[in-house]
Amino acid sequence: MKTIAKMTFVLAIGIFVLIAAGCEEEMSAVRKSRLVVLENEKIKKELESCQKENQQQKELLDKEFEKKENDLDNKIEKQKKLLEKEFEKKENDLENKIEKQKELLDGCLKTKGLLEEKTSKELQGQLDSILKDVVGENTRLRQENEGLKAEIEQLKAEKDK
């Protein structure tokens, strides 16, 4: 009996150890599950925090990008206005130069016309003077011819007498 009792006692202790070990394993699995759940919750919170931070950074970057884009648009608009003003100034300068050149051309053409008119008048005057001299000389030579013809006739008449 003692052996049976010892065996029963050993068996009872063995079963108790097995049950205790099984319970501890069960408890260990429950603890692990709880730890996994807690860790998952912690990771979810960290993920949400990261997502919020990413969203905030995205919003900041979007604002910064929009600001820089507006700044760039403003700079481009200023450059455009400056270039338009410079173009208008150069265009006005060229128009003024062209107008001055036209005025100079008109002056030159007027002077040319006056010089041609003056030259024409002077040439006409010189031609008239030369013609007058030639006509006068021609008249004198005719008269001289007439006088010489008369002398020749008179000399012929005297010779015939």
C-alpha positions as CSV (number, residue, x, y, z in Angstrom):
1,M,0.0,0.0,0.0
2,K,2.7,2.2,0.7
3,T,4.0,1.7,-2.8
4,I,0.6,2.4,-4.3
5,A,0.3,5.4,-2.1
6,K,3.8,6.5,-3.1
7,M,3.0,5.9,-6.7
8,T,-0.3,7.7,-6.4
9,F,1.5,10.4,-4.7
10,V,4.2,10.6,-7.4
11,L,1.6,10.3,-10.0
12,A,-0.4,13.1,-8.4
13,I,2.7,15.3,-8.2
14,G,3.4,14.5,-11.9
15,I,-0.1,15.5,-12.9
16,F,0.1,18.6,-10.8
17,V,3.4,19.5,-12.4
18,L,2.0,18.9,-15.8
19,I,-1.1,20.9,-15.1
20,A,0.9,23.7,-13.6
21,A,3.2,23.6,-16.6
22,G,0.2,23.6,-18.9
23,C,-1.4,26.5,-17.0
24,E,1.8,28.4,-17.1
25,E,2.1,27.8,-20.8
26,E,-1.5,28.9,-21.1
27,M,-0.8,31.9,-19.0
28,S,2.3,32.6,-20.9
29,A,0.3,32.4,-24.2
30,V,-2.3,34.8,-22.7
31,R,0.4,37.1,-21.6
32,K,2.1,36.9,-25.0
33,S,-1.3,37.7,-26.6
34,R,-1.9,40.6,-24.3
35,L,1.7,41.9,-25.0
36,V,1.1,41.5,-28.7
37,V,-2.2,43.4,-28.5
38,L,-0.5,46.1,-26.4
39,E,2.4,46.3,-28.8
40,N,0.0,46.4,-31.8
41,E,-1.9,49.2,-30.1
42,K,1.4,51.0,-29.4
43,I,2.4,50.5,-33.1
44,K,-1.0,51.7,-34.3
45,K,-0.6,54.8,-32.2
46,E,2.9,55.4,-33.5
47,L,1.6,54.8,-37.1
48,E,-1.2,57.3,-36.5
49,S,1.3,59.8,-35.0
50,C,3.6,59.3,-38.0
51,Q,0.7,59.7,-40.4
52,K,-0.4,62.9,-38.6
53,E,3.2,64.2,-38.7
54,N,3.5,63.3,-42.4
55,Q,0.2,65.0,-43.1
56,Q,1.4,68.1,-41.3
57,Q,4.7,68.0,-43.1
58,K,2.9,67.6,-46.4
59,E,0.6,70.6,-45.6
60,L,3.7,72.6,-44.6
61,L,5.5,71.6,-47.9
62,D,2.3,72.4,-49.9
63,K,2.1,75.8,-48.3
64,E,5.9,76.4,-48.8
65,F,5.5,75.2,-52.4
66,E,2.5,77.5,-53.0
67,K,4.4,80.4,-51.5
68,K,7.5,79.8,-53.6
69,E,5.3,79.3,-56.7
70,N,3.6,82.7,-55.9
71,D,7.0,84.3,-55.4
72,L,8.2,82.9,-58.7
73,D,5.0,84.0,-60.5
74,N,5.5,87.5,-59.0
75,K,9.2,87.6,-60.1
76,I,8.2,86.5,-63.6
77,E,5.5,89.1,-63.7
78,K,8.0,91.8,-62.6
79,Q,10.5,90.7,-65.2
80,K,7.8,90.7,-67.8
81,K,6.8,94.3,-66.9
82,L,10.5,95.4,-66.9
83,L,11.1,93.8,-70.3
84,E,7.9,95.4,-71.7
85,K,9.0,98.8,-70.4
86,E,12.5,98.3,-71.8
87,F,11.0,97.2,-75.1
88,E,8.7,100.2,-75.2
89,K,11.6,102.6,-74.4
90,K,13.8,101.1,-77.1
91,E,10.8,101.2,-79.5
92,N,10.2,104.9,-78.7
93,D,14.0,105.6,-79.1
94,L,13.9,103.9,-82.5
95,E,10.8,105.8,-83.5
96,N,12.5,109.1,-82.5
97,K,15.6,108.2,-84.4
98,I,13.5,107.3,-87.4
99,E,11.6,110.6,-87.1
100,K,14.9,112.5,-86.9
101,Q,16.2,110.7,-89.9
102,K,13.0,111.5,-91.8
103,E,13.4,115.2,-90.8
104,L,17.0,115.1,-92.0
105,L,16.0,113.5,-95.3
106,D,13.2,116.0,-95.8
107,G,15.8,118.8,-95.1
108,C,18.2,117.3,-97.6
109,L,15.6,116.9,-100.2
110,K,14.4,120.5,-99.7
111,T,18.1,121.7,-99.9
112,K,18.6,119.5,-103.0
113,G,15.5,121.0,-104.6
114,L,16.6,124.5,-103.8
115,L,20.1,123.8,-105.1
116,E,18.6,122.3,-108.3
117,E,16.4,125.4,-108.7
118,K,19.3,127.7,-108.0
119,T,21.6,125.8,-110.4
120,S,18.9,125.8,-113.0
121,K,18.4,129.6,-112.7
122,E,22.1,130.3,-112.7
123,L,22.5,128.0,-115.7
124,Q,19.6,129.7,-117.5
125,G,21.1,133.1,-116.5
126,Q,24.5,132.1,-117.9
127,L,22.9,130.6,-121.1
128,D,20.8,133.8,-121.5
129,S,24.0,135.9,-121.0
130,I,26.0,133.8,-123.5
131,L,23.0,133.8,-125.9
132,K,22.7,137.6,-125.6
133,D,26.5,137.9,-126.2
134,V,26.3,135.5,-129.2
135,V,23.2,137.3,-130.6
136,G,24.9,140.6,-130.1
137,E,28.1,139.4,-131.7
138,N,26.0,137.8,-134.5
139,T,24.3,141.1,-135.1
140,R,27.5,143.1,-135.1
141,L,29.1,140.5,-137.5
142,R,26.1,140.8,-139.8
143,Q,26.3,144.6,-139.7
144,E,30.0,144.3,-140.4
145,N,29.3,141.9,-143.2
146,E,26.7,144.3,-144.6
147,G,29.3,147.1,-144.4
148,L,31.9,144.9,-146.0
149,K,29.5,143.9,-148.7
150,A,28.7,147.5,-149.3
151,E,32.4,148.3,-149.5
152,I,33.0,145.5,-151.9
153,E,30.1,146.7,-154.1
154,Q,31.5,150.2,-154.0
155,L,35.0,149.0,-154.8
156,K,33.6,147.0,-157.7
157,A,31.7,150.0,-158.8
158,E,34.8,152.1,-158.7
159,K,36.8,149.6,-160.5
160,D,34.2,149.3,-163.2
161,K,34.2,153.0,-163.8
